[in-house]
């Protein structure tokens, strides 16, 4: 019996560890911060109480904080990368020089801890660029909580990228990534990435923030204002009396539940408008009192409500009671319950950037992917759904709303600069490759998936993905498995080739041959990436029919995407076979044209070989 005990115990331990490793978990943080901002020198001080819950199965001996503002200093990693990348960001690199390198001491950004304790005990910590490394006084056991108390100080940098003071449009404070932010720890370990100008990853939690600032400044951002009657500035209930405390400053108290970030912006010239949606959130709009932009910002407000309605219908219900659109920053960037956008734009551009950043409220601020590793999951999915939205609310009436994304992707494949989408956001050789890969190729991932599984199944997949993974950190495989469950098809091949390789799609019509009263169509696979193939045959009498060759590794087929046309389901085409032929039951003399993928949603890199014509004919499906 004793000799059997160890194998049995080992087996039980192995099973227990496997079950533990396969179960989903995520960490939790509760922030309480009190911050004082001096608007004369743009320096601020704060106290932060952070309660950290270790929901992981691991004992933690260290934690890490992001101290993002330290990136805006000469010699920082962001500065050096900016000076060495082949195509630097024009907002950060002017006349051949890094704007960060030129910052004076009173213009730089910094963020540093002046004291830090864990459960009342002092801890050792060291600041390494934009990351604060903390050696704990006591290990954090699985399932336990610990409290960190930090005193910190910072200086807001001159506006260069996302955060900063006195941006190009005169907004005083764009305060994103401004506070000591605990790094994420998940099934892959710590994600204490240095800030090199790209993406973010954060821990889900609740924020309680008190901000004291000059009382002439109007503030907006994440969370719900708790003391509107003291603040005024359009936050108080209509017709109610404002009871401001005496003194030169006001303390704004915000609470933001179930978020993984907190942003605020402030300016003494902000106009503050609100729009209460029926059965929806209260929309806030804060923008400069500049007559050149007033009309556009007034007209933006109902369009924002239209976009919110569109996303609620096509993704899922927005889970918060407010959303703020705020002029600031250096372009457009999403934050919890809010966005910062530059406001001096044409009306179409203003709506476009707002719609894109609003869509991020679903794809990133509710479905919180690790942007640094999977930027295409938030930027690409957002580009896809915002393209659909703009097509509807702006009456664009495009046959293919994603045409710009396809153009971008094709330009990338032809550039010789493409890297796999699985590349870390900071590891792209050039900004061009990152931008197209994340935005355009990420968008095509979805629109092309609609070609693979059917448009109705794609939209059903998006809604189920939202329902299943909201307030979590979904991975590419989570989305793939959702699509498989909805469609009944196997899609590992699609995720693998599209996101982890630079394989391209290229199918062609090799030859069309007469076979008596029938016609033989021979196709060829030229690219490495496999796809199912739709073929449209147009006859000289005006009739049409389609032929569908499923991909064998899909283990199934999509429904007929053209219900008005007869479809012939062909035998599977296995990837290893470079050629594939089938017969059409009409003579060659009756065929006017043959086209691979009439929808043009398959990202075939050479569409010239997708069309065969008996004579010149403009084919429109």
Buried (B, 14 or more C-beta within 10 A) or exposed (E): EEEEEEEEEEEEEEEEEEEEEEEEBBBBBBBBBBBBBBBEEBBBBBBBBBBBBBBBEBEBEBBBBBBBBBBBBBEBBBBBBBBEBEBBBEBBBEEEEBBBBEBEEEBBBBBBBEEBBBBEEEBEBEBEBBBBBBEBBEEBEEEBBBEBBBEBBBBBBBBBBBBBBBBEBEBBBBBBBBBBBBBBBBBEEBBBBBBBBBBBBBBBBBBBBBBBBBBBBBBBBBBBBBBBBBBBBBBBEEEEEEEEEEEEBBBBBBBBBBBBBBBBBBBEBBBBBBBEBEEBBBBBBBBBEBEEBEEBBEEBBEBBBBBBBBBBEBBBEBBBEBBBBBBBBBEBBBBBBBBBBBBBBEBEBBBBBBBBBBBBBBBBBBBBBBBBBBBBBBBBBBBBBBBBBBBBBBEEEEEBBBEBBBEBBBBBBEEEBBBEBBBBBBEBBBBBBBBBBBBBBBBBBBBBBBBBBBBBBBBBBBBBBBEBBBBBBBBBEBBBBBBBEBBEBBBEBBBBBBBEBBBBBBBBBBEBEEEEEEBBBBBBBBBEBBBBBBBBBBBBEEEBBBBBBBBBBBEEBBEBBBEEBEBBEBEBBEBEEEEBEBBBEBEBEBBBBBBBBBBBBBBBBBBEBBBBBBEEEEBEE
